[in-house]
Amino acid sequence: MLGIFLAFYGNKFVNIVIFSVIALAVFVIVGSLFFQLFLKKVSEEWAQWLCLAGVIALACGAGYTVMKFRKYGVGLFAAWGGVMLGFVVTAAFLVKNVYAYYGTLAAFAIVMFWLAIKVEKTVVIMITSFMGSYLLVRGVSLYAGGFPNETALRAEIADGVIDWDNYEKKFYIYLGAIVVCTIISTLYQRKQEQSLTESLRTLKRPLR
């Protein structure tokens, strides 16, 4: 459901998307650090719940702050979309070199961040379409199988466990599905954006 929403309505509800993504990211990162490092030191149950509430409040505060600075929030969101695109590209081409792998991720993130700052609307539509399509196809793959875990795949390629001969070729079917879904959802979002723009122009025309 999240993938469908993001793919077809990500641009329309971009503020909600930015808030949700940033808040979730901060909650996962800070929450993981807290539970791994400090949970054992907090014995009282009420204190644990209080700490959890603090982590949630911090996550929501971070999401709201980034959302208010919309331009840079969109840039950060686009950068993460670039990282996801980098995951797909490096998996598709079985990138083995560690410098090439992380260089690719960084390059996609930087380019998408810069483009989002310059041409926000177009990049947001493309990134939300891609991310939503990726999540949708990823969800299907959890039942059908054949879509490798990016982290595990990276380690197996680096160790020489996986090469072209034993690589799961079903991944390329998923990759094609992501591309097709991205194109369809991008066209849909652009059509919706054009319809909204035309409606606003009509409202601004003087009555005769």
Accessible surface in RSA format (square Angstrom, percent):
REM  Atomic radii and reference values for relative SASA: ProtOr
REM  Chains: A
REM  Algorithm: Lee & Richards
REM  Probe-radius: 1.40
REM  Slices: 20
REM RES _ NUM      All-atoms   Total-Side   Main-Chain    Non-polar    All polar
REM                ABS   REL    ABS   REL    ABS   REL    ABS   REL    ABS   REL
RES MET A   1   186.44  96.5 151.52 100.3  34.92  83.1 125.62 106.8  60.82  80.6
RES LEU A   2   116.29  64.8 106.96  76.5   9.33  23.4 111.41  78.2   4.89  13.1
RES GLY A   3     4.58   5.6   0.00   N/A   4.58   5.6   0.52   1.4   4.06   9.1
RES ILE A   4    74.41  42.3  74.41  55.4   0.00   0.0  74.41  53.6   0.00   0.0
RES PHE A   5    70.73  35.4  68.11  42.2   2.63   6.8  70.42  42.7   0.32   0.9
RES LEU A   6     7.30   4.1   7.30   5.2   0.00   0.0   7.30   5.1   0.00   0.0
RES ALA A   7     0.00   0.0   0.00   0.0   0.00   0.0   0.00   0.0   0.00   0.0
RES PHE A   8    47.76  23.9  45.28  28.0   2.48   6.4  45.28  27.5   2.48   7.1
RES TYR A   9    83.28  38.9  82.54  47.0   0.74   1.9  47.61  35.8  35.67  44.0
RES GLY A  10     0.00   0.0   0.00   N/A   0.00   0.0   0.00   0.0   0.00   0.0
RES ASN A  11    15.42  10.6   8.94   8.6   6.48  15.6   1.00   2.4  14.42  13.9
RES LYS A  12   140.81  68.7 108.55  66.6  32.26  76.8  67.71  60.9  73.10  77.9
RES PHE A  13    75.64  37.8  70.99  44.0   4.65  12.1  75.64  45.9   0.00   0.0
RES VAL A  14     7.04   4.6   6.47   5.9   0.57   1.4   6.47   5.6   0.57   1.5
RES ASN A  15    64.21  44.3  63.41  61.3   0.81   1.9  13.24  31.9  50.98  49.3
RES ILE A  16    97.28  55.4  95.02  70.8   2.26   5.4  97.28  70.1   0.00   0.0
RES VAL A  17     6.33   4.2   3.64   3.3   2.69   6.5   6.33   5.5   0.00   0.0
RES ILE A  18     0.11   0.1   0.00   0.0   0.11   0.3   0.11   0.1   0.00   0.0
RES PHE A  19    62.73  31.4  62.73  38.9   0.00   0.0  62.73  38.0   0.00   0.0
RES SER A  20    53.62  45.3  47.14  62.9   6.47  14.9  35.14  74.8  18.48  25.9
RES VAL A  21    39.88  26.2  36.24  32.8   3.64   8.8  38.73  33.7   1.15   3.1
RES ILE A  22    26.39  15.0  26.38  19.6   0.02   0.0  26.39  19.0   0.00   0.0
RES ALA A  23    12.22  11.2  11.55  17.8   0.67   1.5  11.86  16.7   0.37   1.0
RES LEU A  24   111.61  62.2 107.33  76.8   4.28  10.8 111.06  78.0   0.55   1.5
RES ALA A  25    42.72  39.3  35.01  54.0   7.72  17.6  42.50  59.8   0.23   0.6
RES VAL A  26    32.23  21.2  31.10  28.2   1.13   2.7  32.23  28.0   0.00   0.0
RES PHE A  27    68.42  34.2  68.12  42.2   0.30   0.8  68.12  41.3   0.30   0.8
RES VAL A  28    79.23  52.1  74.71  67.6   4.53  10.9  79.14  68.8   0.09   0.2
RES ILE A  29   106.29  60.5 102.11  76.1   4.18  10.1 105.89  76.3   0.40   1.1
RES VAL A  30    44.34  29.2  44.04  39.9   0.31   0.7  44.05  38.3   0.30   0.8
RES GLY A  31     3.17   3.9   0.00   N/A   3.17   3.9   3.17   8.7   0.00   0.0
RES SER A  32    48.71  41.2  40.67  54.3   8.04  18.5  25.41  54.1  23.30  32.6
RES LEU A  33    94.08  52.4  94.08  67.3   0.00   0.0  94.08  66.1   0.00   0.0
RES PHE A  34    25.01  12.5  23.67  14.7   1.34   3.5  24.68  15.0   0.33   0.9
RES PHE A  35    83.80  41.9  72.64  45.0  11.16  29.0  72.86  44.2  10.93  31.3
RES GLN A  36   135.91  76.0 108.57  79.3  27.34  65.1  38.72  82.4  97.19  73.7
RES LEU A  37   104.68  58.3  90.20  64.5  14.48  36.4  92.96  65.3  11.72  31.5
RES PHE A  38   101.03  50.5 101.03  62.6   0.00   0.0 101.03  61.3   0.00   0.0
RES LEU A  39    54.44  30.3  52.48  37.5   1.96   4.9  52.48  36.9   1.96   5.3
RES LYS A  40   195.28  95.3 159.72  98.0  35.55  84.6 110.90  99.8  84.38  89.9
RES LYS A  41   165.36  80.7 128.29  78.7  37.07  88.3  90.37  81.3  74.99  79.9
RES VAL A  42    31.01  20.4  25.93  23.5   5.08  12.2  29.16  25.3   1.86   5.0
RES SER A  43   101.78  86.0  69.79  93.1  31.99  73.7  51.92 110.6  49.86  69.8
RES GLU A  44    96.92  55.6  94.65  71.6   2.27   5.4  26.40  51.1  70.52  57.6
RES GLU A  45   120.16  69.0 113.93  86.2   6.23  14.8  40.16  77.7  79.99  65.3
RES TRP A  46   167.43  67.2 156.74  75.9  10.69  25.1 149.75  79.8  17.68  28.7
RES ALA A  47    17.83  16.4  17.52  27.0   0.30   0.7  17.66  24.9   0.16   0.4
RES GLN A  48    59.02  33.0  56.22  41.1   2.80   6.7   8.65  18.4  50.37  38.2
RES TRP A  49   157.83  63.3 152.92  74.0   4.90  11.5 144.03  76.8  13.79  22.4
RES LEU A  50   114.01  63.5 107.53  76.9   6.47  16.3 111.27  78.1   2.74   7.4
RES CYS A  51    40.16  30.4  31.02  34.6   9.15  21.5   9.95  25.2  30.21  32.6
RES LEU A  52    42.84  23.9  42.80  30.6   0.04   0.1  42.84  30.1   0.00   0.0
RES ALA A  53    52.94  48.7  45.45  70.1   7.49  17.0  48.86  68.8   4.07  10.8
RES GLY A  54    39.54  48.8   0.00   N/A  39.54  48.8  33.80  92.8   5.74  12.9
RES VAL A  55    11.50   7.6   9.64   8.7   1.86   4.5  10.73   9.3   0.77   2.1
RES ILE A  56    81.05  46.1  80.71  60.1   0.34   0.8  81.05  58.4   0.00   0.0
RES ALA A  57    65.01  59.8  49.77  76.8  15.23  34.7  57.46  80.9   7.55  20.0
RES LEU A  58    98.98  55.1  91.97  65.8   7.01  17.6  98.32  69.0   0.66   1.8
RES ALA A  59     3.45   3.2   3.45   5.3   0.00   0.0   3.45   4.9   0.00   0.0
RES CYS A  60    53.02  40.1  51.99  58.0   1.02   2.4  19.60  49.6  33.42  36.0
RES GLY A  61    35.30  43.5   0.00   N/A  35.30  43.5  34.33  94.2   0.97   2.2
RES ALA A  62    28.26  26.0  18.76  28.9   9.50  21.6  26.47  37.3   1.79   4.7
RES GLY A  63     0.00   0.0   0.00   N/A   0.00   0.0   0.00   0.0   0.00   0.0
RES TYR A  64   115.57  54.0 115.57  65.8   0.00   0.0  84.28  63.3  31.28  38.6
RES THR A  65    72.14  51.3  69.69  70.7   2.44   5.8  47.81  64.2  24.33  36.8
RES VAL A  66    29.02  19.1  26.27  23.8   2.75   6.6  29.02  25.2   0.00   0.0
RES MET A  67    44.25  22.9  39.89  26.4   4.36  10.4  31.38  26.7  12.87  17.0
RES LYS A  68   130.26  63.5 102.69  63.0  27.57  65.6  52.28  47.1  77.97  83.1
RES PHE A  69   132.52  66.3 126.65  78.4   5.87  15.3 132.52  80.3   0.00   0.0
RES ARG A  70    76.05  31.9  73.28  37.4   2.77   6.6  44.89  61.3  31.16  18.9
RES LYS A  71   103.08  50.3  99.19  60.9   3.89   9.3  49.18  44.3  53.90  57.4
RES TYR A  72   125.80  58.7 125.80  71.6   0.00   0.0  84.33  63.4  41.46  51.1
RES GLY A  73     0.26   0.3   0.00   N/A   0.26   0.3   0.00   0.0   0.26   0.6
RES VAL A  74     0.28   0.2   0.28   0.3   0.00   0.0   0.28   0.2   0.00   0.0
RES GLY A  75     0.00   0.0   0.00   N/A   0.00   0.0   0.00   0.0   0.00   0.0
RES LEU A  76    88.61  49.4  82.59  59.1   6.03  15.2  82.64  58.0   5.97  16.1
RES PHE A  77     2.21   1.1   1.47   0.9   0.73   1.9   2.21   1.3   0.00   0.0
RES ALA A  78     0.95   0.9   0.95   1.5   0.00   0.0   0.95   1.3   0.00   0.0
RES ALA A  79    17.87  16.4  17.82  27.5   0.05   0.1  17.87  25.2   0.00   0.0
RES TRP A  80   120.54  48.4 117.93  57.1   2.61   6.1 104.19  55.6  16.35  26.5
RES GLY A  81     0.00   0.0   0.00   N/A   0.00   0.0   0.00   0.0   0.00   0.0
RES GLY A  82     0.00   0.0   0.00   N/A   0.00   0.0   0.00   0.0   0.00   0.0
RES VAL A  83    26.57  17.5  26.57  24.1   0.00   0.0  26.57  23.1   0.00   0.0
RES MET A  84    13.43   7.0  13.17   8.7   0.26   0.6  10.19   8.7   3.25   4.3
RES LEU A  85    43.27  24.1  43.27  31.0   0.00   0.0  43.27  30.4   0.00   0.0
RES GLY A  86     0.00   0.0   0.00   N/A   0.00   0.0   0.00   0.0   0.00   0.0
RES PHE A  87    46.10  23.1  44.65  27.7   1.45   3.8  44.99  27.3   1.11   3.2
RES VAL A  88     7.99   5.3   6.12   5.5   1.87   4.5   7.99   6.9   0.00   0.0
RES VAL A  89    41.69  27.4  40.67  36.8   1.02   2.5  41.69  36.2   0.00   0.0
RES THR A  90     5.15   3.7   3.46   3.5   1.70   4.0   1.79   2.4   3.36   5.1
RES ALA A  91     7.49   6.9   5.13   7.9   2.36   5.4   7.35  10.3   0.15   0.4
RES ALA A  92    12.42  11.4   6.14   9.5   6.29  14.3   6.14   8.6   6.29  16.7
RES PHE A  93   154.53  77.3 130.29  80.7  24.23  63.1 135.77  82.3  18.75  53.7
RES LEU A  94    31.84  17.7  20.07  14.4  11.77  29.6  20.07  14.1  11.77  31.7
RES VAL A  95    31.95  21.0  24.99  22.6   6.97  16.8  30.28  26.3   1.67   4.5
RES LYS A  96   119.05  58.1 111.07  68.2   7.98  19.0  64.52  58.1  54.53  58.1
RES ASN A  97    83.48  57.6  73.74  71.3   9.74  23.4  29.19  70.3  54.28  52.5
RES VAL A  98    66.70  43.9  64.15  58.1   2.55   6.1  64.15  55.7   2.55   6.9
RES TYR A  99   180.36  84.2 169.86  96.6  10.50  27.3 125.35  94.2  55.01  67.8
RES ALA A 100    46.86  43.1  33.99  52.5  12.87  29.3  45.43  64.0   1.43   3.8
RES TYR A 101    16.65   7.8  16.65   9.5   0.00   0.0   9.19   6.9   7.46   9.2
RES TYR A 102   127.07  59.3 123.50  70.3   3.57   9.3  83.84  63.0  43.22  53.3
RES GLY A 103    37.43  46.2   0.00   N/A  37.43  46.2  32.04  87.9   5.39  12.1
RES THR A 104    33.21  23.6  26.66  27.0   6.55  15.6  14.01  18.8  19.20  29.0
RES LEU A 105    17.05   9.5  16.95  12.1   0.09   0.2  17.05  12.0   0.00   0.0
RES ALA A 106    50.07  46.0  41.93  64.7   8.14  18.5  49.75  70.1   0.33   0.9
RES ALA A 107    51.62  47.5  45.10  69.6   6.51  14.8  51.25  72.2   0.36   1.0
RES PHE A 108    55.70  27.9  54.05  33.5   1.65   4.3  55.70  33.8   0.00   0.0
RES ALA A 109    16.31  15.0  15.99  24.7   0.32   0.7  16.17  22.8   0.14   0.4
RES ILE A 110   119.01  67.7 115.75  86.2   3.26   7.9 118.84  85.6   0.17   0.5
RES VAL A 111    75.06  49.4  72.83  65.9   2.24   5.4  75.06  65.2   0.00   0.0
RES MET A 112    29.58  15.3  29.58  19.6   0.00   0.0  26.84  22.8   2.73   3.6
RES PHE A 113    66.87  33.5  66.87  41.4   0.00   0.0  66.87  40.5   0.00   0.0
RES TRP A 114   140.83  56.5 139.73  67.6   1.10   2.6 123.03  65.6  17.81  28.9
RES LEU A 115    55.54  30.9  55.54  39.7   0.00   0.0  55.54  39.0   0.00   0.0
RES ALA A 116     1.03   0.9   0.00   0.0   1.03   2.3   0.00   0.0   1.03   2.7
RES ILE A 117    36.59  20.8  23.73  17.7  12.86  31.0  23.79  17.1  12.80  34.7
RES LYS A 118   128.13  62.5  98.30  60.3  29.83  71.0  43.94  39.5  84.20  89.7
RES VAL A 119    77.35  50.9  70.88  64.2   6.46  15.6  77.35  67.2   0.00   0.0
RES GLU A 120    44.89  25.8  40.07  30.3   4.82  11.5  17.35  33.5  27.54  22.5
RES LYS A 121    94.07  45.9  90.70  55.7   3.36   8.0  57.07  51.4  37.00  39.4
RES THR A 122    57.23  40.7  56.22  57.0   1.01   2.4  30.53  41.0  26.71  40.4
RES VAL A 123     7.10   4.7   6.81   6.2   0.28   0.7   7.10   6.2   0.00   0.0
RES VAL A 124     1.93   1.3   1.44   1.3   0.49   1.2   1.93   1.7   0.00   0.0
RES ILE A 125     3.30   1.9   3.30   2.5   0.00   0.0   3.30   2.4   0.00   0.0
RES MET A 126    99.88  51.7  98.14  65.0   1.74   4.1  79.96  68.0  19.92  26.4
RES ILE A 127     5.62   3.2   5.59   4.2   0.02   0.1   5.62   4.0   0.00   0.0
RES THR A 128     0.00   0.0   0.00   0.0   0.00   0.0   0.00   0.0   0.00   0.0
RES SER A 129     0.00   0.0   0.00   0.0   0.00   0.0   0.00   0.0   0.00   0.0
RES PHE A 130    18.13   9.1  18.13  11.2   0.00   0.0  18.13  11.0   0.00   0.0
RES MET A 131     7.23   3.7   7.23   4.8   0.00   0.0   7.23   6.1   0.00   0.0
RES GLY A 132     0.00   0.0   0.00   N/A   0.00   0.0   0.00   0.0   0.00   0.0
RES SER A 133     0.00   0.0   0.00   0.0   0.00   0.0   0.00   0.0   0.00   0.0
RES TYR A 134    16.01   7.5  16.01   9.1   0.00   0.0   9.99   7.5   6.02   7.4
RES LEU A 135    63.39  35.3  54.70  39.1   8.69  21.8  54.88  38.5   8.51  22.9
RES LEU A 136    57.98  32.3  52.82  37.8   5.16  13.0  57.07  40.1   0.91   2.4
RES VAL A 137    11.18   7.4  10.60   9.6   0.58   1.4  11.18   9.7   0.00   0.0
RES ARG A 138    41.47  17.4  41.47  21.1   0.00   0.0  21.46  29.3  20.01  12.1
RES GLY A 139    27.83  34.3   0.00   N/A  27.83  34.3  27.26  74.8   0.57   1.3
RES VAL A 140    81.99  54.0  77.37  70.0   4.63  11.1  81.01  70.4   0.99   2.7
RES SER A 141     4.86   4.1   0.73   1.0   4.13   9.5   0.18   0.4   4.68   6.6
RES LEU A 142   137.43  76.5 102.65  73.4  34.77  87.4 106.71  74.9  30.71  82.6
RES TYR A 143   205.73  96.1 168.61  95.9  37.12  96.6 124.29  93.4  81.44 100.4
RES ALA A 144    59.21  54.4  31.91  49.2  27.30  62.1  42.23  59.5  16.98  45.0
RES GLY A 145    30.34  37.4   0.00   N/A  30.34  37.4  30.12  82.7   0.22   0.5
RES GLY A 146    22.99  28.4   0.00   N/A  22.99  28.4   8.91  24.4  14.08  31.5
RES PHE A 147    18.17   9.1   3.05   1.9  15.12  39.3   3.36   2.0  14.81  42.4
RES PRO A 148    28.82  21.0  15.86  14.5  12.96  47.1  28.04  23.2   0.78   4.8
RES ASN A 149    82.46  56.9  74.67  72.2   7.79  18.8  23.13  55.7  59.33  57.3
RES GLU A 150    29.91  17.2  26.15  19.8   3.76   9.0  13.28  25.7  16.63  13.6
RES THR A 151   109.59  77.9 104.30 105.7   5.29  12.6  72.81  97.8  36.78  55.6
RES ALA A 152    47.99  44.1  40.45  62.4   7.54  17.1  47.54  66.9   0.45   1.2
RES LEU A 153     5.94   3.3   4.51   3.2   1.43   3.6   5.38   3.8   0.56   1.5
RES ARG A 154    29.22  12.3  26.55  13.5   2.67   6.4  20.23  27.6   9.00   5.5
RES ALA A 155    51.62  47.5  45.44  70.1   6.18  14.1  51.62  72.7   0.00   0.0
RES GLU A 156    66.40  38.1  65.68  49.7   0.73   1.7  16.21  31.3  50.20  41.0
RES ILE A 157     8.86   5.0   7.83   5.8   1.03   2.5   7.83   5.6   1.03   2.8
RES ALA A 158    44.20  40.6  24.28  37.5  19.92  45.3  24.97  35.2  19.23  50.9
RES ASP A 159   111.15  77.9  76.42  76.1  34.73  82.1  21.64  50.9  89.51  89.3
RES GLY A 160    44.89  55.4   0.00   N/A  44.89  55.4  19.17  52.6  25.72  57.6
RES VAL A 161    92.23  60.7  77.17  69.9  15.07  36.3  84.05  73.0   8.18  22.2
RES ILE A 162    34.03  19.4  28.32  21.1   5.70  13.7  28.32  20.4   5.70  15.5
RES ASP A 163    74.65  52.3  70.68  70.3   3.97   9.4  35.07  82.5  39.58  39.5
RES TRP A 164   141.13  56.6 138.25  66.9   2.88   6.8 112.26  59.9  28.87  46.8
RES ASP A 165   127.48  89.3  97.95  97.5  29.52  69.8  32.14  75.6  95.34  95.1
RES ASN A 166    91.96  63.4  62.47  60.4  29.48  71.0  41.56 100.0  50.40  48.7
RES TYR A 167     8.02   3.7   2.05   1.2   5.98  15.6   2.08   1.6   5.94   7.3
RES GLU A 168    87.03  50.0  78.51  59.4   8.53  20.3  27.52  53.2  59.51  48.6
RES LYS A 169    81.25  39.6  75.96  46.6   5.29  12.6  67.43  60.7  13.82  14.7
RES LYS A 170    80.36  39.2  75.57  46.4   4.78  11.4  44.45  40.0  35.91  38.3
RES PHE A 171     1.15   0.6   1.15   0.7   0.00   0.0   1.15   0.7   0.00   0.0
RES TYR A 172    65.89  30.8  55.29  31.5  10.60  27.6  54.74  41.1  11.15  13.7
RES ILE A 173   125.62  71.5 116.66  86.9   8.96  21.6 122.99  88.6   2.63   7.1
RES TYR A 174    16.96   7.9  16.94   9.6   0.02   0.0  15.97  12.0   0.98   1.2
RES LEU A 175    37.06  20.6  37.06  26.5   0.00   0.0  37.06  26.0   0.00   0.0
RES GLY A 176    31.76  39.2   0.00   N/A  31.76  39.2  31.36  86.0   0.40   0.9
RES ALA A 177    43.12  39.6  32.51  50.2  10.61  24.1  39.71  55.9   3.41   9.0
RES ILE A 178     2.36   1.3   2.36   1.8   0.00   0.0   2.36   1.7   0.00   0.0
RES VAL A 179    75.43  49.6  72.89  66.0   2.53   6.1  75.36  65.5   0.06   0.2
RES VAL A 180    85.05  56.0  84.16  76.2   0.89   2.1  85.05  73.9   0.00   0.0
RES CYS A 181    19.95  15.1  17.66  19.7   2.28   5.4  11.19  28.3   8.76   9.4
RES THR A 182    25.40  18.1  25.40  25.7   0.00   0.0  25.15  33.8   0.25   0.4
RES ILE A 183    94.67  53.9  91.89  68.5   2.78   6.7  94.63  68.1   0.04   0.1
RES ILE A 184    94.69  53.9  92.12  68.6   2.58   6.2  93.22  67.1   1.48   4.0
RES SER A 185     0.00   0.0   0.00   0.0   0.00   0.0   0.00   0.0   0.00   0.0
RES THR A 186    21.91  15.6  21.91  22.2   0.00   0.0  19.81  26.6   2.11   3.2
RES LEU A 187   112.53  62.7 107.42  76.9   5.11  12.9 107.89  75.8   4.65  12.5
RES TYR A 188    72.62  33.9  67.28  38.3   5.33  13.9  53.40  40.1  19.22  23.7
RES GLN A 189     4.99   2.8   2.95   2.2   2.05   4.9   3.57   7.6   1.43   1.1
RES ARG A 190    96.77  40.6  95.86  48.9   0.91   2.2  21.99  30.1  74.78  45.3
RES LYS A 191   145.44  71.0 141.92  87.1   3.52   8.4  85.75  77.2  59.69  63.6
RES GLN A 192    76.58  42.8  72.66  53.1   3.91   9.3  17.52  37.3  59.06  44.8
RES GLU A 193    37.11  21.3  34.39  26.0   2.72   6.5  17.73  34.3  19.37  15.8
RES GLN A 194   108.83  60.9 102.28  74.8   6.54  15.6  44.23  94.1  64.60  49.0
RES SER A 195    62.86  53.1  54.02  72.1   8.84  20.4  26.08  55.5  36.78  51.5
RES LEU A 196    94.93  52.9  90.78  64.9   4.15  10.4  94.50  66.4   0.43   1.2
RES THR A 197    46.86  33.3  46.26  46.9   0.60   1.4  34.96  47.0  11.90  18.0
RES GLU A 198    78.25  44.9  77.70  58.8   0.55   1.3  46.11  89.2  32.13  26.2
RES SER A 199    55.80  47.2  49.34  65.8   6.46  14.9  28.14  59.9  27.66  38.8
RES LEU A 200    84.42  47.0  84.42  60.4   0.00   0.0  84.42  59.3   0.00   0.0
RES ARG A 201   144.55  60.7 141.11  71.9   3.45   8.2  41.47  56.7 103.08  62.5
RES THR A 202    71.55  50.9  63.80  64.7   7.75  18.5  54.89  73.7  16.65  25.2
RES LEU A 203   143.69  80.0 114.90  82.2  28.79  72.4 117.99  82.9  25.70  69.2
RES LYS A 204   169.73  82.8 139.21  85.4  30.52  72.7  91.31  82.2  78.42  83.5
RES ARG A 205   138.97  58.4 128.30  65.4  10.68  25.4  52.40  71.6  86.58  52.5
RES PRO A 206   111.76  81.4  92.65  84.5  19.11  69.5 103.02  85.1   8.74  54.3
RES LEU A 207   182.59 101.7 150.74 107.8  31.84  80.0 152.71 107.2  29.87  80.4
RES ARG A 208   278.64 117.0 195.62  99.7  83.02 197.7 109.66 149.9 168.98 102.4
END  Absolute sums over single chains surface
CHAIN  1 A    12877.8      11291.4       1586.4       9302.6       3575.2
END  Absolute sums over all chains
TOTAL         12877.8      11291.4       1586.4       9302.6       3575.2
